[in-house]
Every structure is written in structure tokens, then in C-alpha cells.
Amino acid sequence: MPPPDPAPGKPLVLFDGDCPICRRSVRLLKRLDWLGRLAYRSARDPAPPARVPLDPAALLADMHVLP
């Protein structure tokens, strides 16, 4: 059984948690997302279950949003 969704019903923004530019971008997104419609997770954390294939190298190269 897959682990439960940490933010049910919210799109998940995956980013490189070790990248200073990515962390700054996420801080900005959180300020702009004042309705709290997005969830955020470092791509370096264990990957959440997804309906799309996730390439670990691509996750660290760009930010991605999963529905």
C-alpha cells in the first residue's frame, strides 16, 4: 500500500532542496500562494507516489508540479 498523500487535493511542487535558487523560488511561491493551494516538497526526499514517471535527474534539474 502506498504512503498517504501528504497534501490531499493540492498540486505538489517538487524542487531541489539543496539548491539555493530553488529554495528562494519556493519561498517566493509560498508568499504568493496566500490561499495555500500548493504543497511543496524537496525532490531529494523520498518521492511521493505519482501517476507520471519521475526521473530523479530531471527532478533536480527543474521544478515540477504534480497534480
C-alpha positions in Angstrom: 0.0 0.0 0.0 1.5 3.4 -1.0 2.1 6.0 1.8 -0.7 8.6 2.3 -0.7 11.8 0.3 0.9 14.5 2.5 -1.3 17.2 0.9 -4.5 15.6 -0.5 -6.1 17.6 -3.2 -3.2 20.0 -3.7 -0.8 20.1 -6.6 2.7 19.2 -5.3 5.7 21.4 -6.3 8.9 19.3 -6.4 12.2 21.2 -6.2 15.9 20.6 -5.4 16.1 21.2 -1.7 19.9 21.7 -1.8 19.7 24.4 -4.5 19.7 28.0 -3.0 17.9 29.4 -6.1 15.2 26.7 -5.9 14.7 27.3 -2.1 14.5 31.1 -2.8 11.9 30.4 -5.6 9.8 28.3 -3.2 9.9 31.0 -0.5 8.6 33.4 -3.1 5.9 30.9 -4.3 4.8 30.4 -0.7 4.4 34.2 -0.2 2.4 34.5 -3.5 0.3 31.4 -2.7 -1.6 33.1 0.1 -4.6 30.8 -0.4 -2.4 27.8 0.3 -3.3 25.9 -2.8 0.1 24.3 -3.4 2.2 21.8 -1.4 6.0 21.8 -1.5 8.5 19.0 -1.2 12.2 18.6 -1.9 12.9 16.2 -4.7 15.7 14.9 -2.6 13.1 13.5 -0.1 11.7 10.0 -0.9 9.5 10.5 -4.0 5.7 10.5 -3.5 3.6 8.1 -5.5 2.8 9.7 -8.8 0.8 8.9 -11.9 3.6 10.1 -14.1 7.1 8.6 -14.3 9.6 10.7 -12.3 13.2 10.8 -13.5 15.4 11.7 -10.4 17.9 13.6 -12.6 15.2 15.7 -14.2 13.6 16.4 -10.8 16.9 18.0 -9.6 17.4 20.0 -12.8 14.0 21.8 -12.9 11.0 22.5 -10.6 8.0 20.3 -11.3 4.3 20.4 -10.3 2.4 17.2 -9.9 -1.4 17.2 -10.0 
